[in-house]
Amino acid sequence: MSYRLPQARDEAAAKFGTDAFYASLGRAFVTMCAVIPVLFLIEVIDVGVGAGRLDTAGGIIPHHISGLDGVLFSPFLHAGWDHLYGNAVPLILVGTFALAGGVRRFIWSTFVIMLVSGLGVWFIGDPNSVVVGASGVIFGYLGLLFARGFVERSWWNLGVAAFIGLLYWYQLYNILPTDQPISWQGHLLGLAGGVIAAILFRRKRPKSQPATLNTGLPTL
């Protein structure tokens, strides 16, 4: 039996136009589509227990110790259906391309984005506010894809980030200070978290490695 080494599989999946690339992209899309119903279920529960109660319990409340756990929980909560609808499609889009780069890298990158964005909001956000929503993670994935294009010399990632940026250019101003009831801090720091994650978890190019591992056993 012979099979590809994990690193060789990752390299094959990263090459645009290969069967492994399209398979990885398809799996990532299906996975991200499966995440959205979970977010809707959480919103249903929030409405059922009393609109806003979960948001207050699991959101980030800047400068308050009781609101620090929102760093982990707030991306899964939304301030109403319109807020959730507005985040659902962008999350599928950027999440698919981020996940296609590798499951382990995606998980660790998401953790870094949530940490940088969430802790940043907790330190510099309005102490009289409750911050919820996946938009910080969305901006983080956008920063991740864009930075990967440079640190990994990947035209594919740069092209994807540019394409998504063109689709949602009208949202990019949300990383700047505003009087609107949005967490521009979370957006800006999420973007920064994505850049940091791209550098920390960049794919290293091996000098030379065998493409397959032969066990000497008959192929089944």
Secondary structure, DSSP 8 states (H G I E B T S, - for coil): -EEE-HHHHHHHHHSTTSHHHHHHHHHHHHHHHHHHHHHHHHHHHHHHH-TTHHHHHHSB-TT-GGGTTHHHHGGG--SSHHHHHHHHHHHHHHHHHHHTT-HHHHHHHHHHHHHHHHHHHHHHS-TT--B--SHHHHHHHHHHHHHHHHHTT-HHHHHHHHHHHHHTGGGGGGGS--SSSS-HHHHHHHHHHHHHHHHHT-----S---SEEE-SS---
